[in-house]
Amino acid sequence: MTKKKVIYIISDIEKSLSFEWTAKHLALKFDLLFILIGKEKTALSSFLESMDIRVEIVSDEKFPSYIKKWLRIYSILQLERPAAVHVHLWRAMLLGLTAAWMSGVKRRVLTRHHATIHYVDYPSGRKWDILCNTLATDIVAISENVKDILTQWDKAKASKVSVIYHGFDLSYFKNIDLQRVNGLHEKYKLYSRPVIGVISRYMKMKGIQYIIPAFKKLKEDFPDAHLVLANAQGDYTAEIRTQLRQLPEGCYTEIQFEHDLAALYKVFDVFVHVPVDAHAEAFGQTYIEALAAEVPSVFTISGIAREFIVNEYNALVANYQDAEDIYVNMRRILNDAKIRSVIIENGMKSLEAKFNLPIMIDKLTYIYNK
């Protein structure tokens, strides 16, 4: 039996465990083609090629303008005639949905990965969100938060919107070889303890500007504490770097990108993720990853955390935009072995039913087959 053809259009991704897991499972059910917009060669494109999944690269080098990119995507869709197109992330949304609509693709699926950024920081983007919502036949909301934004703020048709949580291969974060962890200690010269970990782009809404003063105060209690900031890039870099310069020399490390994500989490003694309000995160994969890696964590409640994080059960919850409260909770984790044990144990329990990878695959399969 001939498999139904599904084309994924994704923009500006170097590596993504989520897309790797998704591709591996969907390739068993569909004839997949990935159109990747951005760099000429990425870890994601290499993975797909290793799995014998077809890849088309629409690179910024070969197709520098938006119109050239759009024409290339349109020509691929005209040639391939897929049953469904599924777009992910900003440039893929704009280019992919318009090209799919013009090509007459019947099933045009949009996963909404952002939350309120076009209401808070970049209001000019709202008209493009509305356009994409209109062109899509199906919209995947990755959390109830995103569903509310789509239906109540954007006024997207509720009949189009389905909540499908990101699915995780939770085994990826278990039984990590100690050599991999020690290798990262050596690679980044992380010889001091405790290590406070952050994995977040440098954006104002991520709340890193509150973690740094909290860490500075923590250093008074733990003089050897070291702060690791991974995914250290974004439009708030100048402000973050100004704060970092106020810390004692040598007590923090910035990592732009690390491929071995599971081992990186194991480097951390405490993990911190503190978005500035309840709507800042669309999902927040790092909430799931930290708990799956069994790292005791301090969170604020945003995105998907609103649906399953409970204070003192699976994490410690800090107040929004409150450096003092972040500090108090980090110190509590480091000083209280009992609370560490409780939130680590319950963290994994919280994930197994809700963020199961096969559930996500089944729900996507249903949409493509409609």
Secondary structure by P-SEA (a helix, b strand, c coil): cccbbbbbbbccccccaaaaaaaaaaaaccbbbbbbccccccaaaaaaaaaccbbbbbcccccccaaaaaaaaaaaaaaacccbbbbccaaaaaaaaaaaaaacccbbbbbbccccccccccccaaaaaaaaaaaccbbbcccaaaaaaaccccccccccbbbbcccccccccccccaaaaaaaaaaaccccccbbbbbcccccccaaaaaaaaaaaaaaacccbbbbbccccccaaaaaaaaaaacccccccccccccaaaaaaaaccbbbbbccccccccccaaaaaaaaacccccccccccccccccccccbbbbccccaaaaaaaaaaaaccaaaaaaaaaaaaaaccccccaaaaaaaaaaaaac
